Amino acid sequence: MADPPRTPDGRYIVVRERLWRAANPHLPEKERARLVCELMDARRAVGTAKRTGDEAGERAARAQVHTAKLALGERGPVWWEDGAPDQNRKMIRNSTYADWWAEQGAASPE
């Protein structure tokens, strides 16, 4: 599976025509790798809890997902400092990246 397209400034990935905030590229690689492992562990825990009907476990695992995403910079305060607004979860055609996306003539990979 190919990596999803990234906006020219690296702030977002594009999945199914929607912008998703990318991880903070300024994180040290070792820390980023650790946080990604925590995120994947938490996501697996969500799946396990859902399959077993463990509602409390699912809530706890979702909280762990949120914590990891905050630490990665994918949620919470933006990691860039130029004052540009956050466009996370926005349809790309309704964003400041619309012209760039149209120039790509591409749809996001599935």
C-alpha positions in Angstrom: 0.0 0.0 0.0 1.5 3.4 -1.0 1.8 6.2 1.4 -1.1 8.7 1.1 -0.3 12.0 -0.6 1.0 14.8 1.6 0.3 18.5 1.2 3.2 20.5 0.0 3.9 21.9 3.5 3.8 18.4 5.0 1.1 19.3 7.5 -1.6 16.9 6.2 -2.0 13.6 4.5 -4.9 13.2 2.1 -7.2 10.1 2.5 -10.4 9.8 0.6 -10.3 13.5 -0.3 -10.0 14.5 3.3 -7.2 16.2 5.2 -5.7 14.5 8.2 -3.1 16.2 10.3 0.3 14.5 9.9 2.6 13.8 12.9 5.0 16.6 13.9 8.1 16.1 11.7 10.2 17.8 14.4 9.8 14.9 16.8 13.0 13.0 17.3 12.8 9.7 15.4 13.2 7.5 18.4 10.3 9.3 20.2 8.2 9.2 17.1 8.7 5.5 16.7 7.9 4.9 20.3 4.7 6.9 20.0 3.6 5.1 16.8 4.1 1.8 18.6 2.0 3.0 21.5 -0.7 4.2 19.0 -0.7 0.8 17.2 -0.9 -1.1 20.5 -3.8 1.1 21.6 -5.6 0.6 18.3 -5.3 -3.1 18.6 -6.7 -2.9 22.2 -9.7 -1.0 20.8 -10.3 -3.8 18.4 -9.9 -6.5 21.0 -12.3 -4.7 23.4 -14.9 -4.3 20.6 -14.7 -7.9 19.7 -15.1 -9.0 23.3 -17.8 -6.5 24.2 -15.6 -4.9 26.8 -17.0 -1.3 26.9 -14.8 -0.1 29.7 -11.7 -1.6 28.0 -12.7 0.1 24.7 -13.1 3.5 26.4 -9.7 3.0 28.1 -8.1 2.0 24.8 -9.6 4.9 22.9 -8.2 7.2 25.6 -4.8 5.7 24.9 -5.2 6.3 21.2 -6.1 9.9 21.9 -3.1 10.4 24.2 -0.7 9.0 21.5 -2.2 11.1 18.8 -1.8 14.2 21.0 1.8 13.4 21.6 2.4 12.8 17.9 0.9 16.2 17.1 -2.0 14.7 15.1 -4.5 16.1 17.5 -4.6 19.1 19.9 -2.6 22.3 19.3 -1.0 22.5 15.9 2.7 21.9 15.7 3.5 24.7 13.2 4.1 28.2 14.3 3.1 30.5 11.4 -0.5 31.0 12.6 -2.1 29.0 9.8 -5.4 27.5 10.9 -5.9 23.8 11.5 -7.8 22.2 8.6 -7.8 18.7 10.0 -10.7 16.5 8.8 -11.7 19.1 6.2 -12.6 18.0 2.7 -9.6 19.0 0.6 -11.9 20.7 -2.0 -13.1 23.1 0.8 -9.6 23.9 2.1 -6.8 26.2 1.2 -5.2 23.2 -0.6 -8.0 22.9 -3.1 -6.1 24.4 -6.0 -3.0 22.3 -5.3 -5.1 19.1 -5.1 -6.9 20.0 -8.4 -3.4 20.4 -10.0 -2.5 16.9 -8.9 -5.4 15.4 -10.8 -5.4 12.6 -8.3 -7.7 10.9 -5.9 -6.4 9.6 -2.7 -5.4 5.9 -2.5 -7.8 3.5 -0.9 
